[in-house]
Amino acid sequence: MKAIRQLALVFLACASLLLSACGGSYSRGIFEGQVMGQSEAVVMERVGKPDVAETADAKQHKFVYKGRTFDTNANGQKDVEAIITFEKDASGQFVATAVYFS
């Protein structure tokens, strides 16, 4: 019984380390689900400040996140970039309309 308890503690410690190593990293699907249709402020609240924000264009804005996403279909390989494109909605507010991964 004592051995099982020790094994469970080792397993929990390993799981905690793995989860902490993934901090700030998102699968493509989760990332896209968190940002699509959201305003720039909500996107930053949900996935953090972008590494690059291109907001000079009056019609389209882009946020670039570097090394924060991974492809579950490619054995968890990290993407170099995730680029969110924002366009104005009917009310004139910029909302996320597309996400590109590279």
Secondary structure in CASP SS format (residue, H / E / C, confidence):
PFRMAT SS
TARGET T0000
AUTHOR 0000-0000-0000
METHOD secondary structure of the structure
MODEL  1
M C 1.00
K H 1.00
A H 1.00
I H 1.00
R H 1.00
Q H 1.00
L H 1.00
A H 1.00
L H 1.00
V H 1.00
F H 1.00
L H 1.00
A H 1.00
C H 1.00
A H 1.00
S H 1.00
L H 1.00
L H 1.00
L H 1.00
S H 1.00
A H 1.00
C C 1.00
G C 1.00
G C 1.00
S C 1.00
Y E 1.00
S E 1.00
R H 1.00
G H 1.00
I H 1.00
F H 1.00
E H 1.00
G H 1.00
Q H 1.00
V H 1.00
M C 1.00
G C 1.00
Q C 1.00
S E 1.00
E H 1.00
A H 1.00
V H 1.00
V H 1.00
M H 1.00
E H 1.00
R H 1.00
V H 1.00
G C 1.00
K C 1.00
P C 1.00
D C 1.00
V E 1.00
A E 1.00
E E 1.00
T C 1.00
A C 1.00
D C 1.00
A C 1.00
K C 1.00
Q E 1.00
H E 1.00
K E 1.00
F E 1.00
V E 1.00
Y E 1.00
K E 1.00
G C 1.00
R C 1.00
T E 1.00
F E 1.00
D E 1.00
T H 1.00
N H 1.00
A H 1.00
N C 1.00
G C 1.00
Q E 1.00
K E 1.00
D C 1.00
V C 1.00
E E 1.00
A E 1.00
I E 1.00
I E 1.00
T E 1.00
F E 1.00
E E 1.00
K E 1.00
D C 1.00
A C 1.00
S C 1.00
G C 1.00
Q C 1.00
F E 1.00
V E 1.00
A E 1.00
T E 1.00
A E 1.00
V E 1.00
Y E 1.00
F E 1.00
S C 1.00
END
